[in-house]
Amino acid sequence: MPDFSISKLGVGDSVDVVVNGKKVSVKSTKSFGNLLLLEQHDWDEQGRYIPNQETDVATYDYFLLVRIKPFCEDLMRNRRWLYINEVDRNSLWEELSNYTWTYDYAGYISLEHFRYLIRNRYVIAKGDVLNGGTRIDADNYYVQAGDMPSAEELVLELKAMAREPNKLAELIDERKLRRKLRWFEVLFRKWIQ
């Protein structure tokens, strides 16, 4: 069941979607975004979400990156609503209704992949500049969208869990091999740069 709850600023949510007992955290970015970013100070060395450590939702099984157009933050900034405490609901709805909203699934990583990023210090540092203009405001673990398995693979994996749990082991072994080959390619590219 998806979690569409809205929390106050500074209050994190528990989980976005649970499918066949697997917890999926959905992360969004701008339509041209190519990085899954997870703020380093929010995660421990085992990939557990620190704000949720007292709950049963400290660990996510998957992180899904979704690109959205237009990006709501940009719309809010353009109307000078981003840094105010209240916005008239009707004005907000009217503004958001003026656009055709689109999205695409950029890819996903598993908890195993996230732990790999943590162990190998895949971190973009606070203050680094992306694309010549976006300054990073906190240290972030990162992975590029092109280096992630497709969302279709995640769907297949989750469906396999529901149908035949025993077949899943074979499916995962084959996918792990493909993922390892992708990660070796990523590491090789990083090494030669």
C-alpha positions as CSV (number, residue, x, y, z in Angstrom):
1,M,0.0,0.0,0.0
2,P,1.5,3.4,-0.9
3,D,2.0,6.0,1.8
4,F,0.7,9.4,0.7
5,S,0.9,11.0,4.1
6,I,2.2,14.5,4.5
7,S,4.5,15.4,7.3
8,K,5.7,18.7,8.8
9,L,9.1,20.0,7.7
10,G,11.8,17.9,9.3
11,V,9.6,14.9,10.0
12,G,10.5,11.8,7.9
13,D,8.1,9.3,6.6
14,S,8.2,5.6,7.4
15,V,7.9,3.8,4.0
16,D,6.5,4.7,0.6
17,V,5.4,1.3,-0.7
18,V,5.4,-2.2,0.6
19,V,5.2,-5.0,-2.1
20,N,5.2,-8.6,-1.1
21,G,6.7,-7.7,2.3
22,K,9.5,-5.7,0.6
23,K,9.9,-2.0,1.7
24,V,10.4,0.4,-1.2
25,S,11.6,4.0,-0.7
26,V,10.6,6.2,-3.7
27,K,13.0,9.1,-4.3
28,S,12.2,11.8,-6.8
29,T,14.3,14.3,-8.8
30,K,13.9,16.7,-11.7
31,S,13.1,15.3,-15.1
32,F,16.8,15.7,-16.2
33,G,18.2,14.4,-12.9
34,N,20.6,11.4,-13.1
35,L,21.6,10.9,-9.5
36,L,20.0,9.0,-6.7
37,L,21.1,11.0,-3.7
38,L,20.8,9.8,-0.1
39,E,22.0,12.2,2.6
40,Q,24.9,10.5,4.4
41,H,24.0,11.7,7.9
42,D,20.6,9.9,7.7
43,W,22.1,6.4,7.2
44,D,24.2,4.1,9.4
45,E,26.9,1.8,8.1
46,Q,24.4,-1.0,7.6
47,G,22.1,1.1,5.4
48,R,19.5,1.7,8.1
49,Y,17.6,5.0,8.1
50,I,18.7,6.6,11.4
51,P,15.4,8.6,12.0
52,N,13.5,5.3,11.9
53,Q,15.8,3.1,14.0
54,E,13.3,2.8,16.8
55,T,10.7,1.4,14.3
56,D,10.4,-1.6,12.2
57,V,11.0,0.5,9.1
58,A,14.6,1.4,9.6
59,T,15.8,-0.7,6.6
60,Y,14.4,-0.4,3.0
61,D,14.8,-3.3,0.6
62,Y,14.8,-1.1,-2.5
63,F,15.3,2.5,-3.5
64,L,13.4,3.6,-6.6
65,L,14.4,6.8,-8.4
66,V,11.6,8.6,-10.2
67,R,12.1,11.7,-12.5
68,I,9.2,14.2,-12.4
69,K,8.3,17.0,-14.8
70,P,7.6,19.7,-13.9
71,F,9.4,19.6,-10.5
72,C,7.1,20.9,-7.8
73,E,9.9,22.7,-5.9
74,D,10.7,24.8,-9.0
75,L,7.0,25.7,-9.4
76,M,6.8,26.7,-5.8
77,R,10.1,28.8,-6.1
78,N,8.8,30.5,-9.2
79,R,5.7,31.7,-7.4
80,R,7.7,32.6,-4.3
81,W,5.9,30.0,-2.2
82,L,8.8,27.8,-1.4
83,Y,10.0,29.6,1.8
84,I,6.7,30.8,3.3
85,N,4.7,29.0,5.9
86,E,1.3,28.9,4.2
87,V,-0.1,28.9,0.7
88,D,-3.7,29.2,-0.2
89,R,-5.0,25.7,-1.1
90,N,-7.0,27.0,-4.1
91,S,-4.1,29.0,-5.5
92,L,-1.8,26.0,-5.1
93,W,-4.3,23.7,-6.8
94,E,-4.8,26.2,-9.6
95,E,-1.1,26.5,-10.2
96,L,-0.5,22.7,-10.1
97,S,-3.4,22.1,-12.4
98,N,-1.9,24.3,-15.1
99,Y,0.7,21.7,-16.0
100,T,0.7,18.3,-17.6
101,W,2.7,16.1,-15.1
102,T,4.9,13.3,-16.4
103,Y,7.3,10.9,-14.8
104,D,9.7,8.1,-15.6
105,Y,11.4,5.5,-13.6
106,A,15.1,6.1,-13.8
107,G,16.1,2.8,-12.0
108,Y,16.5,1.3,-8.6
109,I,19.1,-0.1,-6.2
110,S,18.7,-2.8,-3.6
111,L,19.8,-2.7,0.0
112,E,22.8,-4.7,-1.0
113,H,23.8,-2.1,-3.6
114,F,23.2,0.7,-1.1
115,R,25.5,-1.0,1.4
116,Y,28.1,-1.3,-1.4
117,L,27.9,2.5,-1.9
118,I,28.4,3.1,1.9
119,R,31.3,0.7,2.2
120,N,33.1,2.1,-0.8
121,R,32.4,5.8,0.1
122,Y,30.4,6.8,-3.0
123,V,29.9,10.3,-1.6
124,I,29.4,13.6,-3.2
125,A,30.6,16.2,-0.7
126,K,28.7,19.2,0.7
127,G,29.7,22.2,-1.4
128,D,30.4,20.2,-4.6
129,V,28.8,21.7,-7.7
130,L,26.8,19.6,-10.2
131,N,26.1,20.6,-13.8
132,G,27.9,23.9,-13.3
133,G,25.3,25.4,-10.9
134,T,23.7,23.1,-8.4
135,R,25.6,23.3,-5.1
136,I,25.2,20.2,-2.9
137,D,23.9,21.2,0.6
138,A,24.9,18.0,2.4
139,D,27.2,15.0,2.0
140,N,25.3,12.4,-0.1
141,Y,25.7,8.8,-1.1
142,Y,25.1,8.6,-4.8
143,V,24.6,6.4,-7.8
144,Q,24.1,7.5,-11.4
145,A,20.8,6.5,-13.0
146,G,22.6,4.8,-16.0
147,D,24.3,2.5,-13.5
148,M,21.1,1.3,-11.9
149,P,19.0,-1.7,-13.0
150,S,15.8,-0.7,-14.7
151,A,12.5,-0.4,-12.7
152,E,11.2,-3.2,-15.0
153,E,13.7,-5.6,-13.3
154,L,12.4,-4.6,-9.9
155,V,8.8,-5.3,-11.0
156,L,9.9,-8.7,-12.3
157,E,11.7,-9.5,-9.1
158,L,8.7,-8.5,-6.9
159,K,6.3,-10.5,-9.1
160,A,8.5,-13.5,-8.9
161,M,8.4,-13.3,-5.1
162,A,4.7,-13.5,-5.2
163,R,4.4,-16.4,-7.7
164,E,7.2,-18.7,-6.8
165,P,9.5,-17.9,-3.9
166,N,11.8,-20.8,-4.8
167,K,12.3,-19.6,-8.4
168,L,13.3,-16.3,-7.0
169,A,16.7,-17.6,-5.9
170,E,17.5,-18.5,-9.5
171,L,16.2,-15.1,-10.8
172,I,18.2,-13.2,-8.1
173,D,21.4,-15.2,-8.9
174,E,21.2,-14.3,-12.6
175,R,20.4,-10.7,-11.8
176,K,23.2,-10.5,-9.2
177,L,25.7,-11.6,-11.8
178,R,24.4,-8.9,-14.3
179,R,24.5,-6.3,-11.5
180,K,28.0,-7.3,-10.5
181,L,29.1,-6.9,-14.1
182,R,27.5,-3.5,-14.2
183,W,29.2,-2.5,-10.9
184,F,32.6,-3.7,-12.2
185,E,32.1,-1.6,-15.3
186,V,31.3,1.4,-13.0
187,L,34.3,0.8,-10.9
188,F,36.5,0.4,-14.0
189,R,35.2,3.7,-15.4
190,K,35.9,5.4,-12.1
191,W,39.4,3.9,-11.8
192,I,40.5,5.0,-15.3
193,Q,39.2,8.6,-14.8
